[in-house]
C-alpha cells in the first residue's frame, strides 16, 4: 500500500512538470465515462481510443479497450482474470465483457446529459455456481450527469440499471448515485453509492447495506490518468471480512490516427 501511495505522489509531482491532462481535474481534456463502478453520461470522443486497466485484490486484473466511433457513441470490449498477480494458477473470466454507450441528450443549463448503454463486465472474482461476478455488471443502463462550477467543478451522476446476472434470484432494477469534485487542475475526488437492490436477497453476496466506494484520479500526462480506489467501505459483501478493498486504476486515451 505504501509503495502505491508513493508511486501516485511521484506521478502527481511529475505531472506538474509535463503540463498535460487526462480525465481528472479542472483542466481535464477528456470526459470520464464512469466513476469507480457506476456509469456516467460521459462519452469517448469520436476518433479516440481508450485503454484501461483495473488492478484489484486477489490478483484480479481487468483490461479493456474502448473506441469513439461516432459523435456521442462509443463501444468496447474487456477481459479479466483472478490471481494474475501472485502465485498459483490464473483463473480467467468465462467470457469477455461487451460495452456500448450512446448519449441521447447533451447537457444544457437546466438539463443533465443522458446516456443509454450496455456493459456486461463485472468486477472481482467470478462465481460459476451463481453465474455472476463478485460485483455484478451493470447490464442495461441509463445514466444522467450534471456539472456545476464550485471551486472548480462539481459533478453529480445517477444510474438506473438492469443486470443480466440474475441466477441468485435477485432480479430487481438497481439504482446508484455518485459525485466528482475537482481538486486543482489535475486531481479529482470521486464517491459513489450503489444501492445494490439487485444484490440483497438471501442468496446474494450483498448484505443489504449497498456499496460505498471512493477514489482519487490524477491526470499524469497527455491522455494518461492514474487512480486509487477504495471499494465497499460499508462492508456490504458477506464473503468479505475486510472493508475498503484497495484497487489501482490506469487509463490512457489517444487519437486513433
N, C-alpha and C positions, 0 to 999 in steps of 0.2 A: 504493500500500500504506500509506504514512504517513497519508494522508488517511482511509483506512478505520479505521486504529487510533485516530486522534484522534476520529473520529466515535463509535466504540464507547466510548472513555473518557468523552466528554461525556455519552453516553447513560446510562452507569452512574452518573455524578455526579448527573444529574437524577432518576434512578430512586430515589435515596436520599431525595429530597425528596417524590416522588409517593407513596411507600409503597404500591405496588401490585405485583402479581405476574403473571407469565406461566407458563412451564413450567420455569423454572430456579431453582435454589437451594432451601434448606430450607423456605421459605415458598411454594413453587410451588402455584399454585391449580389447575393443570390437569396431567393426565398427559401425558408426551411419548410419542408413538406410534411414533417412530423415533429412532435416534441420528443418524448422518450419512447413510449409505446403507442400513443394515440396519433391519429392522422389530423392534419390541418387542411385548410383550403389552399395552401401554397402549391405551386406547380413549377416543375423544372422548365426553364425557358427553352423555347424551340431552338434546336441546333446545338444543344449541350448534352453532355453525358455525365452522370454522377456515379461514383463508385463508393460504396460504404461498407464498413466492417464493424460489427459488434463483437466485443470480447467479454464474455460473461463468466460467472462462477461455474465450477465443474468442467472447466476447459471448453466451454461452449464458444464456438466461433461461427458467426453468420455473416456471409458476404453477399452483396447484391449490386446489381448494375441497373441504372435507370436512364432512359433516353427521352429527351423532349422532342417529340415527333412533329407536332403541330402547335399552333398557338393554343394555350390552355389545355393541352392534352399530353400526358406522358405515360410510359409503361416501362415495366422492368421485370427482372427475374432474380431470385435469390436462392441460396442454398446454404445449409449449415450442418454441423455435426457436434457431438458431445465428446469430450476428452481429447480434443485436438491438441490442447496444451496440457502436458502432464505425461503420465506413463500408462502403458496398457493399450488395449485396442481402442480404435476410434469408432464411435457409434454414429453412423451417418443418418441424417433425416431420410424418411422413406421417399419423399418427393420434393422437387424444387418448389419454392414459393413463386406465385404469379401476382403481379401488381399492375393496376391500371387506374388512372385518375383523370377526370375531366372537370375543369372549373366551369360551372354553368352560369354563375353570377359573379361579376367583378365587384370589388369593394368600392363603395361610394360613401359620401359623408354620413348618410343616415342608414346605410345598409351594409352588412358584412359580406365578405366574399363567401360563396358557397360552392362546394365541390362534391362530386359523387364518385365512387370508385369501388374497387375490389382489391383485397390484399389477403392472400392465403398463407402468409408467413407468420407463424407463431414464434415464440422465443423460449429458451431454456431447454430442458430435457423433453424428449418425445416419449409418450406412454402408449405402447402398442395396444394394450388391453382396453384403453379408453379411446384410442384413435384421436389423441389430442396432444397439443404442446402444453408445457408447464404454464405458460402464459398463452391463452388462446389467441389465434389470429383474428384480426378484425372482421374478415369476411367482407360482406357488402356493407358499405358505409356512406353516410352523408356527413360532411364536416363544414363548419362555419368558423370564420376568423374575422376579427375586427381589431384594427390598430389605432392607438392613441398616442399623442405626444405628451409625455410625462417624464421630465428629467431625462430625456432621451426618448425611448419608445416603450410602450407597454401594450402588449397584445393579449387578447383573450380568445379562447378556442372552445368549441364544443363538437362532440362526435356522437352520432347515433349509429349503431352497427348491429349486424346480424351475422354471427359466425356460422360456419358450416361444421364446426367441431361440436357435435351435439350428442355423441354416444353416451354421455353421462346423464342423459335425460334432462339436461338443463337447456331448454330451447328458447329462453327469453330474449327479447331485444335488450340491448345494452346501451348505456349512456356514459359518457366520460367528458370531463371538462379540464381545461388547462390554461396556463398563462406563461408568458415570456416577458422578462424585463431586461432591457439592455443595461449594462454596467460599463459605461465608457464606449469607445469606438470599436472595440474588438471582442468584448466579452458579453455573454448573455446568461441569465439565470432562468432555468425552466422549472416548472412544477406542474404536476397533473394528478388528477384523481379519477381513477376508473371505478365506477360503482360496482363493476363485475356482477351485474344482475344475471348474467349467463354462466356464473361460476359460483353459485352459493347454495346448491341443494345438497342433500346428504351424500351423494355420490361424487360431488365435485371436489376439486382441490382447494377451492376458496372457502374461507370460514365465515363469510358474510360481512367482513369489515371493509372490503374494497381494497384497491391497490393505490397507495400514495407513493409517487415517485418524484425525485428531484434531481437536477443535474446542472452542470455548467458547460458552456461551449466557448471555445477560443478560436478566433479567426487567425490562424498561424501564418498562412502565406496565401498567395494568389489561388483562390478556389479551394484551399485546404483548411478544414475545420477539425479540431480535436476536442473531445469532451470526456467528462467523468460523470457517471450516473449512479444514483442510489435507488435501488428497487425495493418495493414492498416495505416501506417504513412502518406500516401498521401490523406487520407480521400476519398477514392475511392467509398465507399458504399453510395448510395443515401439515404438509410434508417438510416444511422448513422449520428448523429450531432457532434460526437467526433472522434478525431483521436487517434492513439496509444492505442487501447484496450489492456489491460494487461491480461496476461494469465500465469498460472503456469503449469509446465511440470514435471512429475515424472516418472522415469523408473527404473526397476530392472531386471537384467539378471542373470540367474543361470543355471548350468548344470541340465539336466533332471534327471539324475541318480547320 
